[in-house]
Structures are given as C-alpha cells and as structure tokens.
C-alpha cells in the first residue's frame, strides 16, 4: 500500500476521490482534468512528446470562461511542433468533456517530470475565478538509449510461420507413426513369454 500511495498519480486520484465526495454534492461545477504524455521516436533519432489533456465537469452546473495553461515544458528542453500549451473555452456544461492536445519535440536527453496543468474557470455565484489542477504525468525518459528491436526474428516468423507449422506437424505425425507405443511393446513382450 505504501508504494501505491507514494505514486503521484495515485495520490492525485485519492485526493480527487475525497474532494469529489465532499464537493460534488453541491450545486456547482466540479472540474477534474487528466493529463497524458507519450513518447514517439522518429527515424531521424529525434523524439516527440504527444500531450493530451481531458477536462471533465463532474458537478451539477456549468463552468464558464474555462482556460487551460500547461506551461511546465521548459523552452530549453522542448520545442512546440503543433498546437499550443494553452487553450480557452467559453463554457463546460455539467457532465461535459473538453479535450486539448499538442506535440513537442525534445532537445535534451534526460528524465523529465512534468507539472500538472492549471485550469481556471468562473462560477456565476462567485467573484473570484476557481482553480483546478490536472493529474501529473509519470516521469518521461527523454531520448533514452534503447536497445535495438529484434525485428528480423518477427519478420522471419511472419514470413515463414505457415511453412514452419506444416513441417512441424508432418515431422510429429511421422514420429508418432514410426515410434512404437509403450503399451504395444509391453503386449509384445508378454506374448513372447
């Protein structure tokens, strides 16, 4: 249990569960955001990070002037390839979902732990903007040395798999016919006595 609660993702889920149990009963929006990042190695040796953030309104009323800012990507480590690290929407209805994604290219090698994205929104009954945070991402090993994949073996198996199967079945069939069974050998030895 200690390793589970030490994980930042699990901690965030536990906090969100307890907050949702106490907050979702009121007549207000309740914002939950899930941030995901995945690495994609390009043939040129460069690596891209695809980031997607899903924002959920689990409350019972609409959130207005919703804005997302994910500025935890340092410019000395990443270049933006497509999209933006911030986005705004006019509203997020109760039970609704908003999604945003962008792609970055890594400049430096090393471990990177991103911070949660910040979501601000407005509730008509309150004058101050409300703030919510996304789940953090798991640490990314950017431009890590990876052993080469053994694609040759899979390619050969895919190319010659059917022939290998047929030959194996034929050899097994011949072995079963050619080798005497133990029970017939035992019967033959009893008859000789």
N, C-alpha and C positions, 0 to 999 in steps of 0.2 A: 504493500500500500504506500510505503514511503517513496518508492521510485515513481509511482504513478502521480502522487501529489507534487513531486519535485519537477515534473514536466510542465513547462509554461503553458502549453496548450490545455492540459488537463486542469491546471489551476484556473485558467480563464473560463473553461466550461463550468467548473464548480461555482465560481463567482457568478456567472451568468444565470445558473440554475437558481441560486438563492435570491439573487436580485429579481429575477423574473417571478419567483413565487411571491415576493412581497410587493412588487410594483405593478404587475400585470392585472391585479385586481381592481385598480383604479381606472378612471375614465380618461386615460392619457395614452399617447403613443409610447411604445417601448421598443427601442432600436437595438438590434443585435446585428453585428457585422462579422463576416467570416472572410479572412484574407488567406489566399493560397498563392504559392510561388513554386514554379517548376523550372528546372534547368534543361536546356536543349543545346547539345554540342553541334556546331556547324562543321562542315567538311574542311573549312579553312582553318580550323583549330580554335576559332572564336567560340564564345559561349553566350547564349542569350537566356535571359530570365523572363518568363511569362508570369505576370502578376494578375490575379483576378480577385475582386472584392465584391461580395454579395451582401447587400444591406436588407435586413428584414424588419418589418414593423409588426411586432407581436402584440402590440397594445390594441386598444379599442377605439382610438380616434386617429385622425390624420396628422402627420407631421409636415410642417411647411418649411420652405426655404432650406431644404436639405443640401448640405455641402460636404464633400469628402476631400480630405487632404492627406496624401501619403508621401510626405517629404523625407522619409527616413532612408533615402537612397543617395548616398554621397556622390557628388559630381566627379570626384577624383577616382571613384571606383566604377561608375556606371554612366553610360550614355543612353538617353531616351531614343529608341528606334521608332516606336509608333505609340500613339496615344499620349495622354497627359497623366501626371501624378495627382491631378485634382479634377474635380467634376462637381457641378451643381445641378440640382433638380428643383422644380417648383414645389412638388409635394410627394409624399409617400403615404398612400392610403393604408388604413388598418388591414393587416393581413397581406399587404403588398410586398414586392421584392424589387429592388433596384440592383443592377449589376454594372460594374465598370472593370475594364481591363486595359493593360498597357504592357509594352515589351521594352526591355532594357538590354543593352549589350555590356558585358563585363570587360573592364580594362585591366584589373589586377587579379592575381591569384590569391586565394586565402579563404578562411572561414568568414561568413557574414551572417549576423543575426539581425534581422530587421525589426524595427519597432512597429507597434500597432498603428493602423491608420486612424485618423481622427475624423469623426462625423459630428457636425453641428446641425441642429435643427431648431425650429421655433414651434412653440405651442401657443395658441391664441390666448390662453388664460394666464400666461407668464410673460413678463417683460424681458427677462434675460434668456439668451439662447441656451439650449440644452446641449450637452456634450456626451458622446458615446465613443467607445474605442473598439476597434476590430480585434479579433484574435491575433496573436503574434504568429509569425511564421517560424517553422523549425529552422535551425541553422543550415545554411547552404555552403557546400564546399565548392567554391567558385574555381574554375579552371584546374581542377584536381587532376593529378596523374592517375589515369585509369588504365588497367591492363587491357591490351587489345582483345577484342572479342574473337572467339573461335568460330568465325562464320563459315570457314571451309568445311568443318565437320557437318554442320547443319545443311549446307548446300549439297554435300555428297549424299547425306541421308535422304534429303528431299528428292534428289535426282535418281538415286539407285535403290530407294527404300522398297519399292514393289518387287524388284528383281531379287533383292536380298531375302525378302519374306518368302517368295516362291521357292528359292533354292533351299532355304532353311526347312520348309515344310517337306520338300521332297527328300532331303537327307534324313530327317526324322522318320519319315514313313519307311524308307529303306532300312534304317537301323531297327525299327520295330519289327519288320518282317524277317530280317536276316538274323537277329539275335533270338535265341530260344528263351522262352519264358522259364522262370524258376519252377513253376508248377508242372509243366510238361517234362522238364528234366527230372524232377522228383518222381513222377509217374514212371518214366522210362527206367530209372534205377530200381524201382520196386519190382517191375516186371522181370528184370534180369535175375533177381534173387530167387 
